Amino acid sequence: MQNVIERILNLLAFLLTVQRPVTADEIRMTVAGYDQSSDEAFRRMFERDKDLLRQLGIPLELRPMDAWEVEHGYVVPADEYALADPGLNDEERAALWLAAQVVRIGGQAAGPDALFKLGGAPVGGAVEPLAADLGAESDLLGDVFLAVSERRWVGFDYRTSRRKVAPYGLVHRRGHWYVVGPESADLNVIKAFRLDRAENLTLSDQPDQFVRPKEFRASDAIPQAPWEAGGEDLVAEVLFDADLAWWAQRQLTGRVEAKTDADGTLRASIPVANVEAFLAWMLSFDDRAEILGPPELREALLARVRGEAV
């Protein structure tokens, strides 16, 4: 099935690129996937692909290649294929952006190009992926899940050290999987390790090697927002415009104190442990979010807007 999809996409890309009628022979010689051993095999494959394109709503037409109409070729008229501007508003584009981040094809989130064609990416879009991407962690998840369920110690290289961890749980947050639990050196300190940064994973031979606390919640060990994970300790006072207050409210975590003013604006006190991540989030609101304090955080944002080093 994957070969069929790739061939269809290659065919469509070729027809849209040449912008003129092309013969079946030219398609056979140019488009990847049509290198068949016989004319009959190519004809059957090409007929199926043409039917599939038309079933997908793509206007594939047969048109004359010259004024005498002696030879005909296939073409996808750009004016019939192009999508008309749907006239989406900010909230509709924001919802579409959210959907595009959640739905992944081939392990990748949708890029911004398609959304730009629909009127531009929404202001206030999320700055990190919102869906579980197995990606680099996919070959580790099965082993770590087994270790969690059977309470086996896991060992792995992490950054520059070898770690031995009691895996209390697995958590997905902002596009990455984390294994959560204490290291053997100190069972009282709960840590979280990103699986895509772990290497040379091993499991202990025997199950039931540790006891997970009854009230333990693995999700509590992971910061809910990217700006909450870091070594800094600031509280940002932010004013969000009324038209985007709803979007900001959806991204605020339980650690935030917020209230809505009579004019619909949202005032929020936001703990910031990672200034870079926080500034990136603020910039996604364009001029519809203002940092009221502290002064050093406000100046850092202004410096970023001016292109100065922070």
N, C-alpha and C positions, 0 to 999 in steps of 0.2 A: 504493500500500500504506500509505503514511503517513497518508493521509486516512482509510482504514478503521480503522487503529489509534486515531487520535484520536477518531473517532466512537464506537468501541466503548468507549473509556475514558470519554468524555462520558456515554454511556448508562449505564454501570455506576455512575459517580459520582452521576448523577441518581437512579437507583433506590435506591442505598444512602442517599442524603440524605433523600429524602421519607419513607421507611419506611412506605409505604402502597401499595396497589395503584393503578396509574395506567393510563389507557387509551392505546391507540396514538395517538389524536389528540392527547392531551396531550403525549406524547413527541415527536410530530412538531412541535408548536408550541414546545416548550421546549428540546429537546436540539439543540445545534449539529451541523450536518451532514445534517439530515433535511429541509432546505428544498428539496424536490423540486417540479418543475413539475406533476406529475400524481399522482393517487391511486395509480395502478398502479405508477409508478416508486417511490413511497415504500413500497408494500406489498412489492415485490420486495426492496428494500434492507433493510427491517426484518426480513423473514423470514430473509434471509442472516445478519444480525447476531444474531438470536436463536439460530440454529443454531450460530454461532461461539461465542457465550457458553456454550452448553451443552456444546460440544465441549471448552471450556477448563475444564470442571468447575464452572462457576458455576450455582448452583441457581435458575434463572429459572422462576418459576411463574405460572400464571394463577389468580387468586383472585377471589371475589365482592367487590364494592365496598360492598355493603350487606346488610342482613339478608334482603332479599327475593331476592337473587341474580339481579337483573334485568340488571345490567351487571357485567362482569368487567374486571379490570385486571392488569397485570404487576407482580411484586414479587420482590425477592431477599431471602429470609428471613435476617435478620442472624445468627440462631443457627445456621443451616446454613452460612453463608458464612464466618463468623469461624474463624480458625485456632486450634485448641486449643494450649495451652501445651506445647511439646515437651520442656520440662524439661532444657534444655541446660546442661552444666557450663561452667566457665570456659574450658577448653581448646577445647571445641566452639564456644563463642561467639567465641573468638579466631580459630579457623580460618574461621568464617563471615565475620567482619569482614575478614580477609585476602582472602577470595574476593570480597567485595563491593567492595573497593578495586581489585582487579585487573580485574573485569568492569565495563565502562563502557557506558552506553547514552546515545547522543546526545552523546558526548564528556564526560560528567560521571560522576564516581564516585557510588556510591549514598550517600544521606544516612543519618544515624543513626536516623531515625524507625522504619524497618522493624525494625532490630535491637533497638530498645527494646521493641518489641512481642513480641520473641522472648525476653525476659528481661533486657534491658539490654545496653548495649555492653560488650565485654569489657574488663577491666582490662588495662593494658599494651598497648592497641591502638596501632598505628603512628600517628605524629603527622603523617605526610605521605603523599600518594598513592603507590601502588606500581606504577602502570601507566602506559604511555605514553599521554599525552593530546595528540593533535595540536593541538587547540584553536587558540589564537591563533598558534601557530607553523606551522600547516598550510600557509599560503600561502608560507612561506619555505623549508620543508624541501627541496622539489624543487630550487630554485636552489642552496641550500647544498650539497646532495648532489652536484650537477653540478660545483660549484666544487671540492669535495674530490676527486672522481674524476678530474677533468681538470687539477687543480692550477692553478686560476685564483685570483687575488687577489679577495677580497670587501671591499667598503666598506659601512659602515652607520653611522648615528647611534646612539650608545650613551650614555645618560644625557645629558651636556652636551657630548660630543665626537664628532667624526667619526673613525672608526677604519678603518684599512686592515690587513687580517689575511690571513695565509697559512693557509688552513683545512686543518690537518693531519688533522682528523677530526671526527666528530659523535658525541655521547654523550648518552644519555638517563639522567637521574638524578632520582629523587624527583618525577616528574610534569612535568619540564621537559627540553627539548632544549638542548644546549650545543654551540657551535662552538668547537673547541680549536685553538690555534696561536699563533705569535708575531705581533706587530705589525711593520709595516715599519720602525719606528724602532729596534727592538732584536730581532733574530732569535734572540737567546740566551735570551729570557724567554718561556716558554710561559704563555699566559693562556687563560681560559675565559669565554665570553660567552653569557648566556642569550638564546635566540633571541626569546622573547616580549618582550624589552626592546630589541631591535634594530629600527630603522626605516630606511626609504629604502635598502633593500639594492640594491647594484649589483655586477656581476661584471666582471672584466677581459675584454677582447675576445679575448685570445690564451690558449691553454692552455699548460701546462708552464712556468709562471712561477716555480716554486720547487721545491726538492728536499726531500722529506719524509725525515727521518732513518730509517734502516733499523730501529733498535730502538725507535722511538717507539711508545708506547701512549697513545692519547687518554684512556682511562679513568683513567690515573694522575693526570691533571691535575684531576680532579673529586673533591672530598672525598666520602667514602662515607657520611657521616652529617651531618645539618644542623648539629650542634653542633661539627663539625670545620672549618666555614667561617666565618672571622672573624678579628679582630685580637687577640684575647686569648690568653693562654698559661697555662693552668691544667691541672692533673691532678686529677681528682676520684676520690676513693676511695669506692666505693659497695658496699653490702651488699644483695643481692637475696634475698628470701625463697625458700625451697626450692620452694614450689608454683609460682613464676613464674620460677625460674631458667632453665628451658628457653626461655621467651619472650625474656628478656633476652639470653641467649646468641645467639639467632638475629639480634638487632639490633646486636650488637657488631661492630666492624670489625677489620681486621687490625692496627690500631695499638693495640689494647687488650690489656693483660695481665690475665688472669683465671684464677681457680682455684676449684674446688668443694670446700667443706669437708665433713667427715664427716657433718654433719647435712643436707647437701643445699643449703645456702645458697651463693650465688655471690659471691665478692669480686672486684671489678674495678677496675683503675686506668685511667681513661678520659680521654684528652686532650680538653680543652674549649677551643675557640677562640671559641665563641658561647654566652655564658651564658644568654641568653634561650631559645634553642632547646633547650639542655640542661635547663633548669628545666621547660620544657613537657613534655619527654620524661619527666622524673622524676615529674611530677604525674600522668602517665598510669598510673603504677603504684600510685597511691593511697598506702596506708601499707605497701606491701610492698617498698619500696626505701628505704634510708636512706643519706644522704650522710654519710660519716664524716669527711671532710675535703676540702679545706682549710676552716677555720672560716668564712671569708667566703662561700664557696659554700653552706655549710650554712645560714648566717644568711639568705642571699638566698632560699633555698627556704622557710624558715620565714616570712619576711616576705611572700612570695607567698601562702602558705597563709592568713596572717592578713589578707590584702588590703591590705598596706601597700606604699607605693611603694618600689621597689628602686633 
